[in-house]
Every structure is written in C-alpha cells, then in structure tokens.
C-alpha cells in the first residue's frame, strides 16, 4: 500500500476519524444482481454494515439481492450516476460522520477501505482510492481509462493547482466536508466535480493506493463500449470546463471581454448600415463578427450583475439607433402618415393619386413597392400612425422599436432570470434588427412574450383571457404569431372545456376585428393577405422553392397558409 499522500492541505474541519461504526456506504447500482452480493459480503467482512444501495432503475433483481443481504435499498428511477449518489446521501442517520462511495460491479478494492479509514487519522477529510499496478494486484484499467484519467487530472491541476493521481470511484469523505461541496452534477461528472470542489474548498485530501479488478459480471456501462467511453470522456471534459468557467476570475474576465466587444462591434457596424452598397457589407460583417465574439463569451456568465446586463443592452442599442435603417422602416413611416391623414393603406397604394399631398423629398424616395397596398396588420398600422404623430423621421420609429425590445428583455428577466434576459438582450441579431435595421418585429414579440408569461398559470380566468388578448395583439401586429392561436385554443379546450376555448378565440380575435371595424372600415379580407412581392421576395425564396422542388405544387398566394398547416 502506498502511504497517504497529502494532496492539498487546508483548514481541518473537525470530524472524528472514520470507523466502521460512523461510516455509511453508498452503492449506486443499475442491473448488478450478479455482482452486488459479493460486494456487500466483502463490505461485511471488513465490518461495514451501514450499506445503502441506490437502485437507479434496474430491470433485474438488484434491489431484491441487496435486501436479502441486509442492505437498505432506495429507488431512484431518474438515471444518472451523480443523481443516484446524491439520493443515497439524503436523510442519513445522525451518527453517520463519513460516507464511502463504491461501485456495485465488484471492481473496487474493498479490502483497502480500512487503509483509507486510517488516513483520516492523519487529518484527511477526503480520501481517494488510487488505482495503480502493484505487487499484490493487477491493473485492469483500459487504455482509454488511463488516458482519460491522465488528461482529466492534468486539466484539474493546471487551473486549480491540485495534483490528483486518479478519478477513482472508491472514495471516502467526511459528511461535513461533503455538505460543504454543494455538488450540482447529477451525471457521470459527479466524481470530477467532487475533486474540483474539494480543491476549491481546500479540503485535506489523501490518496491511498488500491487495486482494480475486472467487473464480476456483465459489461461496463462506461468503459465497456467505445461509445460509452467517448461519452464519459466528453462529460468529464465538459464538467471540468464548466467548473473552470464558474471561477470568479474567469467570470470577471468574461464579463469585461463581452462588455467591451459588444459595444465595440456595434460602433464598427454603425457607419455601414446601407447594405445595398457592396463595399459596406464586409465592414458591416466585421462589426457583426466582433459583436458575435462578445456574445459567445457572454454565454459563460453564470449570473451577470444587473448593472452589466442593462449597460450593455442599452448602450449597444443607443449606438445602433444612429445607423441607417433598412428599407422597411421608410414604409412604416409612410403608412403611419397615410393612416393619420385619414386614408386606408389597405385600399390605397403609395402611388395613388389621392396620396399625392403626402409625398415629400425625405420619406417618399425611400418607399419600396409603391404600386402595392400594405401588408402589415391593422394594429401595426395604428402603431405606425401613433409614432408618426411624434415626428416624420425614422429615428422615432427606431427608438420605439428599441424600447419595446428592452421591455421584452425586462419581461424575460422577471420571469426567467438574468441568464435568459442576457441571451436575448445581448443577441447581436436582435440588437441590430430593431435598433439598427429598424424592423418593427419587437412590437409583436412584446405582447407575445407577455401572453406566454400569463399563459403559465391557466387556473386564473383573468390571466387566461388577458393572455389570449395579448396573443391577439401580437397577431394583429404581425401574422407570424398566428399559428400559435391553435395551441392556445387546444390548451383552453383541454383544461377548461368548450366554453373557455370559445372565450379564448374571442379574445384572440378581438384586437384584429376591433381595429379593422373602428379604424379601417370597408377593408376586405383579401386585402389583408400577402402580395406576390412578399411571396417571392429575396428574403423568402428558400421555402417556396423547396416546396416546388419536392412536390408538384408551385406556391403562390396560398403560401401564407403554410404556417397554419405546420401548426
């Protein structure tokens, strides 16, 4: 036996030395009926009788075999090595001061457990059984296991400075130290997280040389197949990476880098908003790439401060407010002015003679498709008219879209927390689309998110009805959310019956119907649908072309029905 190796000396948290009387054994097991009896018998031989077997969804007699040999059996149907271990550690009796983890397949050197217990006399709080070749035993680790152990322990040593020799499953830890670790992994990364957290908490760690044996029966779920080995290796590396990203220094660096790159990218994009100029496109993409780099780094943030979250979200949008908008924004301004003047944009195209007095030298030259009537739903038209009443420029429109966008982020923050809000609010595509490109989609996303938040509690009638009303507002701003009405109706029918489904449909239709009747009387249904230019414009050629290639159908005006069919 190798002597106790002090891997990381830290403050000693008082626990009595481990004995057979104050040690509980946790054995996660999945279909181990053939090998488990021998493991329990060997534990009994060294005086350990507080044995808890966690049946992790076995389909054989694992649980029965454990009970027959005096072990306590706990069922944990949710698969996962870490989950089984965690469940086994819950509600331990008060006299338990130490926890021993071992495998159920017979591969662990149970006879060396007394040596591991002796290490606790030397102030060790966490003792790992290191599987090494020796005179008294063979090493049955596969080449893949040896390589994985070496790589993982090296990756732990570099950032944490702790030189582990193995990630062995046979391990003894004091109950107090275990509770301090606050382990989160519920899969195969459990052992890695335990050792990393032990290094972070500066536990006194010891290593004792143990033998490794071939499993008594069956095939290993991990090392028994190439697929299992690759998956285990991936999990281990991912766990180490995630734990490294959680370190305070890494978090501070990620926050600073992302907070620098996102506004920098926005500033680089700012002068090149006119994508019709070929030379501007590469420079625009360079700025977008810088923003994307900052966004990728931001995904490492575990809990960004509110000040950082809003500073980046607001500053990037403020910068891009001064970018030249896309072609659509000019049309929004035009149609807002048309509605304010008392005309119906569903009946009069921009080049109509009746609208001659509205054409000026600022907005009119940028209005696209002047021979076609509007494609935007009625509530969107009201929004355009309201914004046009504050001024004729596109800046007011872009500012409103950016504010609605920030309100979406605020809703996500309130409902789902900082990380969800960050994923949305710092997304370069979102930032550019509304603040830079001046697209109005945030006006339909805002009521849609509000509807989804309210739909979370269907037990409250007023919340359900308000949710349907907000969905109707979203649909009446942009058709894209239309197919979701079928989900709302189905949910209302299943949970409250036919009456609630009818009520939901009524509230969802109300914004569209009321706006048409009050502000756009005489509008025919066919005037609300998309036109040829929308069906075949450069932005959506892929889907119609794909349908035509795969089928005998040639999509035309019926293309707008596709989302309904998909839903």
C-alpha positions in Angstrom: 0.0 0.0 0.0 1.2 3.5 -0.8 1.4 5.9 2.1 -1.1 8.6 2.5 -0.3 11.4 0.1 -1.3 14.9 1.3 -2.6 16.4 -2.0 -4.0 19.7 -0.7 -3.6 20.8 2.9 -6.3 23.1 4.1 -8.1 24.0 7.3 -9.2 21.0 9.2 -13.0 20.9 9.8 -13.4 18.8 13.0 -14.7 15.3 12.3 -13.8 12.3 14.2 -11.7 9.7 12.4 -13.6 7.3 10.2 -14.6 4.0 11.8 -16.9 1.1 10.7 -19.5 2.5 13.2 -19.7 6.0 11.8 -19.3 5.3 8.1 -22.2 4.8 5.7 -21.6 3.1 2.3 -23.4 4.4 -0.8 -23.6 2.0 -3.8 -25.3 3.2 -6.9 -26.5 0.2 -8.9 -28.0 -0.4 -12.3 -28.7 -4.1 -13.2 -25.9 -5.5 -11.0 -27.7 -8.6 -9.5 -24.8 -10.8 -10.3 -22.0 -8.8 -8.8 -23.7 -6.9 -6.0 -24.0 -9.8 -3.5 -20.2 -10.3 -3.4 -19.6 -6.5 -2.9 -22.0 -6.5 0.1 -20.3 -9.6 1.5 -16.9 -8.1 1.2 -18.1 -4.9 3.0 -19.5 -7.0 5.8 -16.1 -8.8 6.1 -14.4 -5.5 6.9 -17.1 -4.5 9.4 -19.2 -2.1 7.3 -22.9 -2.7 7.8 -24.5 0.7 7.1 -24.9 -0.1 3.4 -27.3 1.8 1.2 -27.9 0.6 -2.3 -29.5 3.1 -4.7 -31.4 1.2 -7.4 -31.0 3.5 -10.4 -33.8 2.0 -12.5 -32.7 -1.7 -12.6 -34.8 -4.2 -14.6 -33.3 -7.2 -12.8 -33.2 -8.4 -9.2 -30.7 -5.9 -8.0 -32.9 -4.5 -5.3 -34.0 -7.9 -4.1 -30.5 -9.2 -3.9 -29.4 -6.2 -1.8 -32.3 -6.5 0.6 -31.7 -10.2 1.1 -28.1 -9.3 2.3 -29.2 -6.7 4.8 -28.6 -3.6 2.7 -31.0 -0.6 2.7 -32.5 -0.1 -0.8 -33.5 3.3 -2.1 -35.1 3.6 -5.6 -34.0 6.5 -7.8 -35.7 5.9 -11.2 -34.1 9.0 -12.8 -30.9 7.8 -14.4 -27.5 9.3 -13.6 -24.5 8.2 -11.5 -24.4 11.5 -9.7 -28.2 11.5 -9.2 -28.0 8.1 -7.6 -25.1 9.1 -5.3 -26.9 12.3 -4.3 -30.1 10.4 -3.5 -28.1 7.9 -1.4 -26.7 10.7 0.7 -30.1 12.2 1.6 -31.5 11.6 5.1 -28.6 9.8 6.5 -28.8 8.9 10.2 -27.2 11.4 12.7 -24.4 9.0 13.7 -23.0 8.9 10.2 -19.9 11.1 10.1 -18.3 9.6 6.9 -19.5 8.5 3.5 -17.9 5.8 1.4 -18.8 5.6 -2.3 -18.1 2.4 -4.1 -19.2 0.6 -7.3 -21.6 -2.3 -7.4 -19.7 -4.3 -10.1 -17.0 -5.7 -7.9 -14.2 -3.8 -9.5 -13.3 -1.8 -6.3 -10.6 -2.9 -3.8 -12.9 -3.2 -0.8 -10.2 -4.7 1.3 -8.2 -1.5 1.2 -11.0 0.6 2.8 -9.5 0.1 6.3 -6.3 1.8 5.0 -8.4 4.6 3.6 -10.1 5.0 7.1 -6.7 5.0 8.7 -5.8 8.0 6.5 -8.5 10.0 8.3 -6.3 9.8 11.5 -3.8 11.9 9.6 -6.3 14.7 9.3 -7.6 13.8 5.8 -11.2 14.9 5.1 -11.4 13.3 1.7 -9.6 10.1 0.7 -9.4 8.7 -2.8 -8.6 5.2 -3.8 -5.9 5.5 -6.5 -6.0 2.5 -8.9 -2.4 1.6 -9.6 -0.5 -1.5 -10.5 1.4 -3.2 -7.7 2.9 -6.4 -6.5 -0.4 -7.5 -4.9 -2.8 -6.8 -7.7 -3.2 -6.3 -11.4 -4.3 -3.1 -13.1 -7.5 -3.7 -15.1 -8.0 -0.2 -16.3 -8.4 0.0 -20.1 -6.1 2.2 -22.2 -8.9 4.6 -22.7 -9.5 4.9 -18.9 -5.8 5.5 -18.3 -5.6 8.2 -20.9 -8.8 9.8 -19.6 -7.6 9.8 -16.0 -4.3 11.4 -17.0 -5.9 14.1 -19.1 -8.6 14.9 -16.5 -6.2 15.1 -13.6 -3.8 17.3 -15.7 -6.7 19.6 -16.6 -7.6 19.9 -12.9 -4.0 20.5 -11.9 -3.4 23.4 -14.3 -6.1 25.8 -13.1 -6.7 24.6 -9.6 -3.1 23.6 -8.7 -4.2 20.2 -7.2 -2.2 17.2 -8.3 -4.7 14.3 -8.2 -3.5 10.9 -9.4 -6.8 9.3 -10.2 -10.6 9.8 -10.5 -11.3 6.6 -8.8 -14.9 5.7 -7.7 -13.8 4.3 -4.4 -13.7 7.4 -2.2 -14.3 8.3 1.5 -15.3 11.8 2.6 -16.4 13.3 5.8 -20.1 14.2 5.9 -19.4 17.8 6.9 -16.9 18.2 4.0 -19.4 16.6 1.6 -22.1 19.1 2.6 -19.7 22.0 2.1 -19.0 20.9 -1.5 -22.7 21.5 -2.6 -22.3 19.3 -5.7 -24.6 20.1 -8.6 -23.7 17.5 -11.2 -26.1 14.6 -11.4 -24.4 12.6 -14.1 -21.0 11.0 -14.7 -19.3 14.3 -13.9 -20.1 13.8 -10.2 -16.6 12.4 -9.3 -14.8 15.2 -11.2 -16.9 17.9 -9.6 -16.3 16.4 -6.2 -12.5 16.6 -6.7 -12.6 20.1 -8.2 -14.8 21.4 -5.4 -12.5 19.7 -2.8 -9.6 21.7 -4.3 -11.6 24.9 -4.2 -12.7 24.3 -0.6 -9.1 23.4 0.3 -10.0 20.1 1.9 -7.3 18.0 3.3 -7.2 15.3 0.6 -5.4 12.0 0.9 -4.7 9.2 -1.7 -4.4 5.5 -0.9 -3.1 3.0 -3.5 -5.8 0.4 -4.3 -6.1 -2.4 -6.8 -8.5 -2.5 -9.6 -10.4 -5.7 -10.6 -12.4 -6.7 -13.6 -16.1 -6.4 -13.0 -17.6 -9.7 -11.8 -20.4 -9.9 -14.4 -21.8 -8.0 -17.4 -20.4 -5.2 -19.4 -19.5 -1.8 -18.0 -21.9 1.0 -18.9 -19.0 3.3 -19.4 -15.8 1.6 -20.4 -17.5 -1.5 -21.9 -18.1 0.2 -25.2 -16.3 2.7 -27.4 -19.5 4.9 -27.4 -19.7 4.8 -23.6 -16.1 5.7 -23.2 -16.3 8.6 -25.6 -19.5 9.8 -23.9 -17.9 9.6 -20.4 -14.8 11.4 -21.6 -16.9 14.1 -23.1 -18.8 14.5 -19.9 -15.7 14.7 -17.8 -14.1 17.3 -20.1 -17.3 19.3 -20.2 -17.6 19.2 -16.4 -14.1 20.5 -16.0 -14.7 23.3 -18.5 -17.9 24.3 -16.8 -16.3 24.3 -13.4 -13.4 26.4 -14.8 -15.9 28.9 -16.3 -17.5 29.3 -12.9 -14.3 30.5 -11.2 -14.6 34.2 -10.1 -11.5 35.3 -12.1 -12.9 33.7 -15.2 -16.3 35.2 -14.7 -14.8 38.7 -14.2 -12.7 38.3 -17.4 -15.7 37.1 -19.4 -17.8 40.0 -18.2 -15.2 42.5 -19.2 -14.5 41.0 -22.6 -18.1 40.7 -23.6 -18.9 44.2 -22.2 -16.1 45.5 -24.4 -16.7 43.6 -27.6 -20.4 44.0 -27.9 -20.4 47.9 -27.9 -17.2 47.9 -30.0 -18.8 45.7 -32.6 -21.8 48.0 -32.7 -19.6 51.0 -33.3 -17.8 49.2 -36.1 -21.1 48.4 -37.7 -22.6 51.8 -37.3 -21.3 53.5 -40.5 -22.2 50.6 -42.8 -25.9 50.2 -42.4 -26.7 50.6 -46.1 -26.2 47.0 -47.2 -27.1 48.0 -50.8 -23.6 49.3 -51.1 -21.4 46.3 -51.9 -18.3 47.7 -50.2 -20.1 48.3 -46.9 -21.1 44.6 -46.5 -17.7 43.2 -45.5 -17.2 46.1 -43.0 -20.7 45.5 -41.6 -19.9 41.8 -41.2 -16.7 42.6 -39.4 -18.5 44.6 -36.8 -21.2 41.9 -36.6 -18.4 39.3 -36.1 -16.9 41.3 -33.2 -20.4 41.5 -31.6 -20.8 37.8 -32.0 -17.5 37.1 -30.4 -18.6 39.1 -27.4 -21.9 37.3 -27.3 -20.2 33.9 -27.3 -18.0 34.9 -24.4 -21.1 36.2 -22.6 -22.6 32.7 -22.6 -20.0 31.8 -20.0 -21.5 34.2 -17.5 -23.4 32.4 -14.7 -25.1 35.4 -13.1 -24.3 38.7 -14.6 -24.9 41.8 -12.5 -28.0 43.8 -13.3 -25.8 46.9 -13.9 -23.7 45.0 -16.5 -26.8 43.4 -18.1 -28.6 46.7 -18.7 -25.5 48.7 -19.5 -24.6 46.5 -22.5 -28.2 46.1 -23.6 -28.9 49.8 -23.6 -25.5 51.1 -24.9 -25.4 48.8 -27.9 -28.9 49.8 -28.9 -28.2 53.5 -28.4 -25.2 53.2 -30.7 -27.2 51.5 -33.5 -30.1 53.9 -33.3 -27.9 56.2 -35.4 -27.3 53.6 -38.1 -29.1 54.0 -41.5 -32.2 51.9 -41.2 -33.4 49.2 -43.6 -35.8 49.9 -46.5 -38.9 48.7 -44.5 -38.6 51.5 -41.9 -39.4 54.1 -44.5 -42.5 52.3 -45.5 -43.6 52.2 -41.8 -43.3 56.0 -41.6 -45.2 56.4 -44.9 -48.1 54.2 -43.8 -48.3 55.9 -40.4 -48.7 59.2 -42.2 -51.3 57.7 -44.5 -53.4 56.5 -41.6 -53.0 59.8 -39.8 -54.3 61.6 -42.9 -57.5 59.5 -42.8 -56.7 57.2 -45.7 -56.9 53.4 -45.7 -53.5 51.8 -46.5 -55.2 48.5 -47.4 -57.1 50.2 -50.2 -54.6 52.8 -51.5 -51.1 52.0 -52.7 -48.4 54.7 -52.1 -48.5 55.9 -55.7 -52.3 56.5 -55.6 -53.3 59.9 -56.8 -55.2 60.6 -53.6 -51.9 60.4 -51.6 -50.0 62.9 -53.7 -50.0 65.6 -51.0 -48.2 63.2 -48.6 -45.2 62.7 -50.9 -42.1 64.6 -49.8 -38.4 64.7 -50.5 -37.4 62.9 -47.3 -39.6 59.8 -46.9 -41.1 59.2 -50.4 -37.9 58.4 -52.3 -37.2 55.5 -49.9 -40.7 53.9 -50.0 -40.5 50.5 -51.6 -43.1 48.8 -53.8 -45.1 52.0 -54.4 -47.7 50.1 -56.5 -48.8 47.7 -53.8 -51.0 48.3 -50.8 -49.8 47.5 -47.3 -49.0 44.0 -46.0 -48.9 45.0 -42.3 -51.8 44.0 -39.9 -54.1 46.7 -38.5 -52.7 47.1 -35.0 -49.3 47.6 -36.6 -50.8 50.3 -38.7 -52.1 52.0 -35.5 -48.6 51.8 -34.0 -47.2 53.4 -37.1 -49.7 56.2 -37.0 -49.1 56.8 -33.3 -45.3 57.1 -33.9 -45.8 59.2 -37.0 -47.7 61.7 -34.9 -44.5 62.4 -32.9 -42.5 63.2 -36.0 -41.8 62.3 -39.6 -38.4 60.8 -39.2 -37.3 57.2 -38.9 -35.4 57.9 -35.6 -38.7 58.0 -33.6 -39.7 54.6 -35.1 -36.3 53.0 -34.3 -36.4 54.4 -30.8 -39.8 52.9 -30.2 -38.8 49.5 -31.6 -35.7 49.5 -29.3 -37.7 50.4 -26.3 -40.2 47.6 -27.0 -37.2 45.3 -27.4 -35.8 46.3 -24.0 -39.2 45.7 -22.5 -39.1 42.2 -23.8 -35.8 41.7 -22.0 -37.3 43.1 -18.8 -40.2 40.5 -19.1 -37.7 37.7 -19.6 -35.6 39.0 -16.6 -38.7 39.0 -14.3 -40.0 35.6 -15.4 -36.9 33.6 -16.2 -33.9 35.3 -14.6 -30.8 37.1 -15.7 -29.3 34.4 -18.0 -32.5 34.2 -20.1 -32.6 38.0 -20.3 -28.9 38.1 -21.3 -29.3 35.6 -24.1 -32.0 37.7 -25.6 -30.8 41.3 -24.8 -27.2 40.7 -25.9 -28.0 38.8 -29.1 -26.4 40.8 -31.9 -29.1 39.8 -34.4 -31.8 41.1 -32.0 -29.9 44.3 -31.3 -29.3 45.1 -35.0 -32.7 44.1 -36.2 -34.6 46.6 -34.1 -32.2 49.3 -33.1 -30.1 49.3 -36.2 -32.2 47.9 -39.1 -35.4 49.5 -37.7 -37.6 46.4 -38.1 -40.8 46.6 -36.2 -40.9 42.9 -35.0 -40.3 43.8 -31.4 -43.8 45.3 -31.4 -45.2 41.8 -31.9 -42.7 40.0 -29.8 -43.5 42.1 -26.7 -47.2 41.1 -26.4 -46.4 37.6 -27.4 -43.9 37.2 -24.6 -46.4 38.8 -22.2 -49.0 36.3 -23.4 -46.7 33.4 -22.8 -45.8 34.6 -19.3 -49.5 34.9 -18.4 -50.3 31.5 -20.0 -48.1 29.8 -17.5 -50.9 29.9 -14.9 -54.1 28.8 -16.6 -56.0 28.4 -13.3 -56.8 32.1 -13.2 -59.5 33.1 -15.6 -58.5 36.7 -16.0 -54.9 35.8 -16.7 -56.0 33.3 -19.3 -58.2 35.8 -21.0 -55.6 38.5 -20.9 -53.1 36.1 -22.3 -55.4 35.4 -25.2 -55.9 39.1 -25.7 -52.2 39.8 -25.8 -51.8 36.9 -28.3 -54.4 38.6 -30.4 -52.5 41.9 -30.2 -49.4 40.1 -31.3 -51.1 38.5 -34.3 -52.7 41.9 -35.2 -49.2 43.4 -35.3 -47.5 40.6 -37.3 -49.0 37.5 -38.8 -46.1 35.3 -37.7 -47.6 34.5 -34.3 -50.9 33.5 -35.9 -50.4 29.7 -35.8 -49.9 29.9 -32.0 -53.6 30.5 -31.6 -54.2 26.8 -32.2 -52.1 25.9 -29.2 -54.0 28.4 -27.1 -57.3 27.0 -28.2 -56.3 23.4 -27.7 -54.9 24.2 -24.2 -58.1 26.1 -23.2 -60.3 23.2 -24.5 -58.3 20.5 -22.7 -58.1 22.4 -19.4 -61.4 24.3 -19.2 -63.7 22.9 -21.9 -65.5 24.3 -24.9 -66.7 27.5 -23.3 -63.2 28.6 -22.3 -61.9 27.7 -25.8 -64.6 29.9 -27.4 -63.7 32.7 -24.9 -60.0 32.3 -25.8 -60.8 32.5 -29.5 -62.9 35.6 -29.0 -60.3 37.5 -27.0 -57.6 36.5 -29.6 -59.7 37.8 -32.5 -60.8 41.0 -30.7 -57.7 43.2 -31.4 -57.8 42.4 -35.1 -61.6 42.8 -35.5 -62.0 45.9 -33.4 -59.1 47.7 -35.1 -60.5 46.9 -38.6 -64.0 47.9 -37.7 -63.1 51.2 -36.0 -60.1 52.5 -37.9 -60.2 50.7 -41.3 -63.8 50.1 -42.2 -64.6 48.6 -45.5 -61.3 46.6 -45.7 -61.9 43.3 -47.4 -60.3 40.1 -46.1 -58.3 39.5 -49.2 -56.7 43.0 -48.8 -55.1 41.8 -45.6 -53.2 38.9 -47.1 -49.6 39.0 -48.6 -48.9 40.1 -52.1 -46.8 38.5 -54.9 -43.8 40.6 -53.9 -43.9 39.2 -50.4 -44.3 35.6 -51.5 -41.4 35.8 -54.0 -39.1 38.5 -52.4 -35.4 37.8 -52.0 -35.8 37.2 -48.3 -38.1 34.2 -48.5 -37.2 32.2 -51.7 -35.9 29.1 -49.9 -39.2 27.7 -48.7 -41.4 28.1 -51.8 -38.5 26.9 -54.0 -38.0 23.9 -51.8 -41.7 23.0 -51.8 -41.8 23.3 -55.6 -38.7 21.1 -55.9 -40.0 18.4 -53.5 -43.7 18.4 -54.7 -45.8 19.1 -57.7 -47.1 22.3 -56.1 -46.0 25.8 -57.1 -46.5 28.1 -54.1 -48.3 31.3 -54.9 -50.7 33.4 -52.8 -51.6 30.3 -50.8 -48.1 30.3 -49.3 -49.4 32.2 -46.3 -51.3 29.1 -45.2 -48.1 27.1 -44.7 -47.7 28.1 -41.0 -51.3 27.1 -40.3 -50.7 23.6 -41.9 -47.5 23.2 -39.9 -49.2 24.2 -36.7 
